[in-house]
Amino acid sequence: MRERPVPLSPGALACQGVDRVLLEAVIALVLEAGHLIAAELVRPGGPRGAGDKAEIDVEVEVILRQGLTKLLACDFVGEKPVCS
């Protein structure tokens, strides 16, 4: 039986035609968002917001929207609508 490639291994990416540069940029963007969320959890006074509404949610969504749409000509649909 043939061994399946490990997801995200260089061989698997090449076989699937994944744009390595794009993937690395997306991973960096997601890591940045994750660091912001982690920092929010340990900030003095605790996380901002209450219930199911946290300010960091909107901030992360904006970062992801701006970053992803800059990397790729695409639409972005977030969890919650942003009102102008």
N, C-alpha and C positions, 0 to 999 in steps of 0.2 A: 504494500500500500504506500502511495506517495505521501510524504510529509507535507502538511499545509504550512505556508509561510506564517510567521508570527505577525500579527497586525502591527503596522507602523514600522516594520523592519525595512531597511533599504531595499531588499529584494521584493517585498510585498508592495511597496510603494511604486517601484519601477514597473512591476507587472500590471498594476492597476492604473498606470498613467497619471499618478498624482503629481501635481506641481509642488515640488519640495520647498521652493522658496515661499510660495503662498502658504503652504501648511505651516512652515516655521513662523511666518508672520502672524498667522491666526493663533498659534500656540502662545506666542509672546503676548499677544493682546489678551487672551484668556487668562494667562498667568498674572498680567498686570491687574486685571479685574479681580482676580482671586486675592491678590495682595491687599487691595483696597478693602475687600470684605473682611479679611483677617484683621487688618488694622482697625476697622470699625468695631469689631468685637472686643478689642482690648483697650479702646480709648478711655481716658479718664471720664467717669460719669456714665460709662456704658454706651451701647449703640444708640444712635438717634432714632426717633420715631416710636410708634407704639402699635400694638396689635399687628395687623397684617401690612402696615405701611411703614417702611423704613426709608429714610432719605438716601441711603446708600444704594437702594434698588434703582432709583431713578438715575443716580450718578453713574452706576455701572452700565445701565442700559444705554445712556448717552455715549459713553466711551465705546461700548461695543458697536452701536449703530454707526458712529462716526468712523471708527477704525475699519469695520468690515466693509462699509460702503466705499471707503477710500481704496481698499485692497481689491475690491471686486465690484463691477457694475451690477448691482443687485438691489432688490427691495429688502427692507428689514421690518419685521413685525415683532414688536416687543410684547412683553407680558401684559403691560397696561398701556392704554393709549396716552400719548403725550398731548396735552391741550396747549394751544398757542394763545 
